[in-house]
């Protein structure tokens, strides 16, 4: 099969770019929150088991499909089986929806980074600061523009000169920042609370079968978003991988990278928040990063500002590597679809991203509404987009992909691609069993729960 024009120079470039995509805002704001909610070390244990089983199956599948077909998600499923062309279109929908709001979140991070650069950040620690910012008319759009322009510039430069070069510089810096902040977080004392013990020690008290299933589901959904599977990103990056690269080794490295960063993110955030604010400070998502943590930085005194600058710089790197991968997936698919050069498609996707991101920003003021979502939560425009892409489409796509690979094409198709250069795929037996029997059942349950159908059935 003909090689695509764009490719990574080798396995290091691919691993760092893919890990950069996987290590995103979700790793840093969702993982610590779920960990704190689900009994600390118990959640960690469950998550680790899932990474070694589910994570590796989903990741291996996506990357192998990309490399074997040398096509993006939109065309790859059609190449596997023409009757499954619709799955490519479904997969293309995910980054199309995520791109509408990811640069908005990137803009929020940029705003906080700038705030701590030009001031001591005391204002950021006050109640209502975050809400006042996101509901204002102009500021969120300005900061979103800065973040989106940087993302578009990296994608515009292409795979090797843009994404790979950027990932090779940013990823080591990101890991170093997380490591330094995590070590610093462990030295904090404010009360008698032991944040590290709260994080790593499994808490089995009051554990029932129902509670365990909830933890399992939380860990499964986190793994899912964390590894960038079922959204076409890993298929696109897989299509840039040269045939001589050892796929098995590369996917293992991405797993280790991603899980290591998630663990360090928890170590960086949970002990600090727990020591200063107790379990009440353990909020979810944006409120953890933009409300709880500024209070922690404020409580640190003179050290608060430099630590906050390092933290929001690291968050910016994480958001940027992920946003780049989402935009690249859209650009690459559009290049294949419309047979137009990268620069033109980059411009078109950039304009689409800009218009939709402005609409999302307005969702907190001019276009504000509240909608009850099927999973029980109440959301605004950004939450609705996030819900459709993450809670509805991604489990559904994984369910269909596991049926296609497990029962229509056959697991040997993927195993053969992993062993292309004579490498031994040690977990081939596990892969075969998981993709055929376990993944479809668990994905169906995850889909039913996240869409609220489970409450109607059970």
C-alpha positions as CSV (number, residue, x, y, z in Angstrom):
1,X,0.0,0.0,0.0
2,X,1.2,3.5,-0.9
3,X,2.8,5.4,2.0
4,X,1.1,8.7,2.9
5,X,3.0,11.9,2.2
6,X,3.1,12.9,5.9
7,X,4.8,10.7,8.5
8,X,6.6,10.7,11.8
9,X,10.4,10.4,11.5
10,X,10.5,7.4,13.9
11,X,9.0,5.8,16.9
12,X,10.1,8.5,19.4
13,X,8.3,11.2,17.4
14,X,5.1,9.1,17.3
15,X,5.2,8.1,21.0
16,X,5.7,11.7,22.1
17,X,3.0,13.1,19.8
18,X,0.5,10.3,20.8
19,X,1.4,10.7,24.5
20,X,0.9,14.5,24.1
21,X,-2.5,13.9,22.7
22,X,-3.4,11.5,25.5
23,X,-2.0,13.7,28.2
24,X,-4.6,16.4,28.2
25,X,-6.7,18.5,30.5
26,X,-8.8,15.5,31.3
27,X,-5.8,13.7,32.8
28,X,-5.1,16.7,35.1
29,X,-8.5,17.8,36.2
30,X,-10.6,14.6,35.9
31,X,-8.3,11.9,37.2
32,X,-7.5,13.6,40.6
33,X,-11.2,14.4,41.2
34,X,-12.4,10.8,40.4
35,X,-9.5,9.4,42.5
36,X,-10.6,11.5,45.5
37,X,-14.3,10.6,45.0
38,X,-13.7,6.9,44.6
39,X,-11.6,6.0,47.6
40,X,-8.1,7.1,46.5
41,X,-5.8,4.0,46.2
42,X,-8.8,1.8,45.3
43,X,-9.5,3.8,42.2
44,X,-5.8,3.8,41.4
45,X,-5.7,0.0,41.6
46,X,-8.8,-0.4,39.4
47,X,-7.5,2.1,36.9
48,X,-4.1,0.4,36.6
49,X,-5.8,-3.0,35.9
50,X,-8.0,-1.4,33.2
51,X,-5.0,0.3,31.5
52,X,-3.2,-3.1,31.2
53,X,-6.3,-4.8,29.8
54,X,-8.8,-2.4,28.1
55,X,-6.4,0.5,27.5
56,X,-4.0,-1.6,25.5
57,X,-6.7,-3.3,23.5
58,X,-8.4,0.0,22.4
59,X,-5.1,1.8,21.8
60,X,-3.6,-1.1,19.8
61,X,-6.7,-1.4,17.7
62,X,-6.8,2.3,16.7
63,X,-3.1,2.6,15.9
64,X,-3.0,-0.7,13.9
65,X,-6.0,0.3,11.9
66,X,-4.3,3.6,11.0
67,X,-1.0,2.1,10.0
68,X,-2.3,-0.9,8.1
69,X,-4.8,1.2,6.0
70,X,-2.6,4.3,5.9
71,X,-5.9,6.3,6.0
72,X,-7.6,8.6,8.4
73,X,-10.7,7.5,10.4
74,X,-13.1,8.8,7.8
75,X,-11.7,6.4,5.1
76,X,-10.0,3.7,7.3
77,X,-13.3,1.9,8.3
78,X,-14.4,1.9,4.7
79,X,-11.1,0.2,3.7
80,X,-11.7,-2.5,6.3
81,X,-15.3,-3.2,5.2
82,X,-17.3,-0.9,2.8
83,X,-20.5,-1.7,4.8
84,X,-18.9,-0.1,7.9
85,X,-18.2,3.2,6.2
86,X,-20.7,4.9,8.6
87,X,-18.4,4.2,11.5
88,X,-15.8,6.5,10.0
89,X,-18.3,9.3,9.8
90,X,-19.4,8.7,13.4
91,X,-15.7,8.8,14.5
92,X,-15.2,12.0,12.5
93,X,-18.0,13.6,14.5
94,X,-16.1,13.3,17.8
95,X,-13.1,15.7,17.1
96,X,-15.6,18.0,15.1
97,X,-17.5,18.4,18.4
98,X,-14.5,18.5,20.7
99,X,-12.8,21.2,18.6
100,X,-15.8,23.6,19.3
101,X,-14.9,23.9,23.0
102,X,-11.3,22.7,23.6
103,X,-9.8,26.0,22.6
104,X,-12.2,27.8,25.0
105,X,-10.8,25.8,27.9
106,X,-7.3,26.5,26.6
107,X,-8.3,30.2,26.7
108,X,-9.3,29.9,30.4
109,X,-5.9,28.4,31.2
110,X,-4.1,31.1,29.2
111,X,-6.0,33.8,31.2
112,X,-5.0,32.3,34.6
113,X,-1.3,32.0,33.4
114,X,-1.3,35.6,32.4
115,X,-3.0,36.6,35.7
116,X,-0.3,35.0,37.7
117,X,2.5,36.5,35.5
118,X,1.2,40.1,35.9
119,X,0.0,39.9,39.5
120,X,0.3,38.0,42.7
121,X,-3.0,36.2,41.8
122,X,-4.9,37.1,45.0
123,X,-7.9,38.1,42.9
124,X,-8.0,34.7,41.3
125,X,-8.4,33.1,44.7
126,X,-11.6,35.1,45.5
127,X,-15.0,33.6,45.2
128,X,-16.7,34.5,41.9
129,X,-13.5,35.4,40.0
130,X,-13.8,32.5,37.6
131,X,-17.6,32.9,37.1
132,X,-17.1,36.7,36.4
133,X,-14.4,35.9,33.8
134,X,-16.3,33.2,31.8
135,X,-19.5,35.2,31.8
136,X,-17.9,38.4,30.6
137,X,-18.5,39.4,26.9
138,X,-15.0,39.9,25.5
139,X,-12.2,38.5,27.7
140,X,-12.9,34.7,27.1
141,X,-13.0,35.2,23.3
142,X,-9.7,37.1,23.3
143,X,-7.8,34.4,25.3
144,X,-9.4,31.7,23.3
145,X,-8.2,33.4,20.1
146,X,-4.6,33.4,21.4
147,X,-4.7,29.7,22.2
148,X,-6.4,28.7,18.9
149,X,-3.9,30.7,16.9
150,X,-1.0,28.8,18.5
151,X,-2.8,25.5,17.9
152,X,-3.5,26.3,14.2
153,X,0.1,27.5,13.6
154,X,1.5,24.1,14.9
155,X,-0.9,22.1,12.7
156,X,-0.2,24.4,9.7
157,X,3.5,23.5,9.9
158,X,2.7,19.8,9.3
159,X,3.4,16.4,10.9
160,X,7.2,16.3,11.2
161,X,8.1,20.1,11.3
162,X,5.0,21.0,13.4
163,X,3.5,18.3,15.6
164,X,6.5,16.1,16.1
165,X,9.0,18.9,16.6
166,X,6.7,20.6,19.0
167,X,6.0,17.4,21.0
168,X,9.7,16.6,21.3
169,X,10.2,20.0,23.0
170,X,7.0,20.3,25.0
171,X,6.5,16.8,26.4
172,X,9.8,16.5,28.3
173,X,9.1,20.0,29.7
174,X,5.6,19.0,30.6
175,X,6.8,15.9,32.5
176,X,9.5,17.9,34.3
177,X,7.0,20.5,35.4
178,X,4.5,17.9,36.7
179,X,7.3,16.1,38.5
180,X,8.6,19.2,40.2
181,X,5.1,20.4,41.3
182,X,4.2,16.9,42.5
183,X,7.4,16.7,44.7
184,X,6.7,20.2,46.0
185,X,3.1,19.3,46.8
186,X,4.2,16.4,49.0
187,X,6.3,18.8,51.1
188,X,3.3,21.0,52.0
189,X,2.1,21.1,55.6
190,X,-0.8,23.2,56.8
191,X,-2.9,20.9,59.0
192,X,-2.3,17.4,60.3
193,X,-3.9,16.0,57.2
194,X,-1.8,13.4,55.2
195,X,-2.6,14.1,51.6
196,X,-0.4,11.3,50.1
197,X,-2.0,8.7,52.3
198,X,-5.4,9.9,51.2
199,X,-4.3,9.5,47.6
200,X,-2.5,6.2,47.5
201,X,-4.1,4.2,50.4
202,X,-7.0,2.1,49.2
203,X,-10.2,2.8,51.2
204,X,-12.4,-0.3,51.3
205,X,-14.8,1.0,54.0
206,X,-18.4,0.7,53.0
207,X,-17.6,-1.0,49.7
208,X,-20.6,-2.8,48.2
209,X,-20.9,-4.5,44.8
210,X,-22.9,-1.4,43.5
211,X,-20.2,1.0,44.8
212,X,-17.5,-1.1,43.2
213,X,-19.3,-1.0,39.8
214,X,-19.6,2.8,40.1
215,X,-15.8,3.0,40.7
216,X,-15.2,0.6,37.8
217,X,-17.3,2.7,35.5
218,X,-15.6,5.9,36.6
219,X,-12.2,4.4,36.0
220,X,-13.3,3.0,32.6
221,X,-14.7,6.4,31.4
222,X,-11.5,8.1,32.6
223,X,-9.3,5.7,30.7
224,X,-11.4,6.1,27.7
225,X,-11.0,9.9,27.5
226,X,-7.4,9.8,28.7
227,X,-6.0,7.6,25.9
228,X,-7.6,9.5,23.0
229,X,-9.2,6.3,21.7
230,X,-12.5,6.1,19.7
231,X,-12.2,9.7,18.3
232,X,-10.1,9.0,15.2
233,X,-7.0,10.7,16.7
234,X,-4.9,7.5,17.2
235,X,-6.1,6.2,13.8
236,X,-4.8,9.4,12.2
237,X,-1.5,9.3,14.1
238,X,-1.2,5.6,13.4
239,X,-1.4,6.3,9.7
240,X,1.7,8.5,10.0
241,X,3.7,5.6,11.6
242,X,6.3,4.0,9.3
243,X,6.0,0.3,8.7
244,X,9.3,-0.5,10.4
245,X,8.3,0.9,13.8
246,X,7.6,-1.7,16.5
247,X,3.9,-1.0,17.2
248,X,3.6,-3.2,20.3
249,X,6.6,-1.4,22.0
250,X,5.2,2.0,21.0
251,X,1.7,1.5,22.3
252,X,3.2,0.1,25.6
253,X,5.2,3.3,25.9
254,X,2.2,5.5,25.3
255,X,0.3,3.6,28.0
256,X,3.2,4.0,30.5
257,X,3.5,7.7,29.6
258,X,-0.2,8.4,30.0
259,X,-0.7,6.5,33.2
260,X,2.5,7.9,34.8
261,X,1.3,11.5,34.0
262,X,-2.2,10.7,35.4
263,X,-0.7,9.3,38.6
264,X,1.7,12.3,39.0
265,X,-1.2,14.7,38.3
266,X,-3.1,13.2,41.2
267,X,0.0,13.4,43.4
268,X,0.4,17.0,42.4
269,X,-3.2,18.1,43.1
270,X,-4.8,15.8,45.7
271,X,-2.3,16.2,48.6
272,X,-2.2,20.0,48.1
273,X,-5.9,20.5,48.0
274,X,-6.5,18.0,50.8
275,X,-4.0,19.6,53.1
276,X,-5.4,23.1,52.6
277,X,-9.1,22.6,51.9
278,X,-9.9,19.1,53.0
279,X,-12.3,16.8,51.0
280,X,-14.6,19.8,50.4
281,X,-12.0,21.3,48.0
282,X,-12.1,18.1,45.8
283,X,-14.3,19.5,43.1
284,X,-14.8,18.3,39.6
285,X,-13.3,19.6,36.4
286,X,-13.0,23.3,35.9
287,X,-13.9,24.2,39.5
288,X,-10.9,22.1,40.8
289,X,-8.4,23.9,38.6
290,X,-9.9,27.4,38.5
291,X,-11.5,27.7,41.9
292,X,-10.0,25.2,44.4
293,X,-6.3,25.5,43.3
294,X,-6.0,29.3,43.3
295,X,-7.1,29.2,46.9
296,X,-4.3,26.6,47.6
297,X,-1.8,28.9,45.8
298,X,-3.0,31.8,47.9
299,X,-2.6,29.8,51.1
300,X,1.0,29.0,50.1
301,X,2.0,32.6,50.7
302,X,5.2,33.9,48.9
303,X,5.6,30.5,47.1
304,X,2.1,30.6,45.7
305,X,2.8,32.8,42.6
306,X,5.8,30.9,41.2
307,X,4.1,27.6,41.8
308,X,0.9,28.9,40.1
309,X,2.9,30.1,37.1
310,X,4.6,26.7,36.7
311,X,1.2,24.9,37.1
312,X,-0.7,26.9,34.5
313,X,2.2,26.7,32.1
314,X,2.1,22.9,32.5
315,X,-1.7,23.0,32.0
316,X,-1.3,25.1,28.9
317,X,1.2,22.6,27.5
318,X,-1.2,19.7,28.2
319,X,-4.1,21.5,26.6
320,X,-2.1,22.5,23.6
321,X,-0.8,19.0,22.8
322,X,-4.3,17.7,23.0
323,X,-5.9,20.5,21.0
324,X,-3.2,20.1,18.3
325,X,-4.1,16.4,17.9
326,X,-7.9,17.1,17.6
327,X,-7.3,19.8,15.0
328,X,-4.8,17.6,13.1
329,X,-7.4,14.8,12.9
330,X,-9.9,17.3,11.4
331,X,-7.4,18.7,8.9
332,X,-6.1,15.3,7.9
333,X,-9.6,14.0,7.3
334,X,-10.6,17.1,5.3
335,X,-7.4,16.8,3.2
336,X,-8.4,13.3,2.3
337,X,-12.0,14.2,1.8
338,X,-11.6,17.3,-0.4
339,X,-8.2,16.5,-1.9
340,X,-6.9,20.0,-0.9
341,X,-3.5,20.9,0.5
342,X,-2.8,21.1,4.2
343,X,-2.6,24.9,4.3
344,X,-6.1,25.4,2.7
345,X,-7.7,22.8,5.0
346,X,-5.9,24.3,8.0
347,X,-7.4,27.6,7.2
348,X,-10.9,26.1,6.8
349,X,-10.8,24.1,10.0
350,X,-9.4,27.2,11.8
351,X,-12.3,29.3,10.7
352,X,-14.8,26.6,11.8
353,X,-13.0,26.3,15.1
354,X,-13.1,30.1,15.6
355,X,-16.8,30.5,14.9
356,X,-17.9,27.6,17.0
357,X,-15.6,28.6,19.9
358,X,-17.1,32.1,19.9
359,X,-20.6,30.5,20.1
360,X,-19.4,28.3,23.1
361,X,-18.0,31.5,24.8
362,X,-21.3,33.2,24.3
363,X,-23.0,30.1,25.9
364,X,-22.0,31.6,29.3
365,X,-23.7,35.0,28.7
366,X,-25.7,35.9,25.7
367,X,-26.7,32.3,24.8
368,X,-26.9,31.0,28.3
369,X,-29.3,28.1,29.0
370,X,-29.5,25.1,31.3
371,X,-30.3,21.7,30.0
372,X,-30.8,18.5,32.0
373,X,-28.7,15.8,30.4
374,X,-29.6,12.1,30.3
375,X,-26.9,11.2,32.8
376,X,-28.5,13.4,35.4
377,X,-26.3,16.4,35.3
378,X,-27.3,19.9,34.2
379,X,-25.3,21.6,31.5
380,X,-24.7,24.7,29.4
381,X,-23.6,24.7,25.8
382,X,-20.1,23.5,26.4
383,X,-21.3,20.7,28.7
384,X,-23.8,19.6,26.0
385,X,-21.0,19.3,23.4
386,X,-18.8,17.5,25.9
387,X,-21.6,15.1,26.8
388,X,-22.5,14.2,23.1
389,X,-18.8,13.6,22.2
390,X,-17.5,11.9,25.3
391,X,-20.5,10.2,27.0
392,X,-22.6,9.3,24.0
393,X,-20.4,8.9,20.9
394,X,-17.2,7.5,22.3
395,X,-18.6,4.5,24.1
396,X,-20.9,3.8,21.1
397,X,-17.9,4.0,18.6
398,X,-15.8,1.6,20.8
399,X,-18.7,-0.8,21.0
400,X,-19.1,-0.9,17.2
401,X,-15.3,-1.0,16.6
402,X,-15.0,-4.0,18.9
403,X,-17.8,-5.8,17.0
404,X,-16.2,-5.0,13.7
405,X,-12.7,-6.2,14.7
406,X,-13.8,-9.0,17.0
407,X,-16.4,-10.6,14.8
408,X,-16.4,-9.2,11.3
409,X,-12.8,-8.7,10.3
410,X,-11.3,-10.9,13.0
411,X,-8.6,-10.1,15.7
412,X,-5.9,-11.7,13.6
413,X,-6.0,-8.8,11.2
414,X,-4.8,-6.5,14.0
415,X,-2.4,-9.0,15.5
416,X,-0.8,-9.5,12.0
417,X,-0.2,-5.8,11.7
418,X,1.4,-5.6,15.2
419,X,3.7,-8.5,14.3
420,X,4.3,-7.1,10.8
421,X,8.2,-7.1,11.2
422,X,8.4,-10.4,13.0
423,X,7.9,-8.9,16.5
424,X,6.3,-11.2,19.0
425,X,2.9,-9.9,20.4
426,X,3.0,-11.3,23.9
427,X,-0.5,-10.2,24.8
428,X,-2.1,-11.6,21.5
429,X,-4.2,-14.1,23.5
430,X,-5.5,-11.5,25.9
431,X,-6.2,-9.1,22.9
432,X,-8.3,-11.8,21.1
433,X,-10.4,-12.5,24.2
434,X,-10.9,-8.9,25.2
435,X,-11.8,-7.5,21.8
436,X,-14.4,-10.3,21.2
437,X,-16.0,-10.8,24.5
438,X,-15.1,-8.3,27.2
439,X,-14.9,-4.9,25.4
440,X,-18.3,-5.2,23.7
441,X,-20.2,-6.0,26.9
442,X,-18.4,-3.3,29.0
443,X,-18.8,-0.7,26.3
444,X,-22.5,-1.5,26.1
445,X,-22.9,-1.1,29.9
446,X,-20.9,2.2,29.8
447,X,-23.0,3.5,26.9
448,X,-26.3,2.6,28.7
449,X,-25.1,4.2,32.0
450,X,-23.7,7.4,30.5
451,X,-26.8,8.0,28.3
452,X,-29.2,7.3,31.2
453,X,-30.8,4.3,29.5
454,X,-29.5,2.1,32.3
455,X,-31.9,3.7,34.8
456,X,-34.8,3.0,32.5
457,X,-33.8,-0.7,32.1
458,X,-32.6,-1.6,35.6
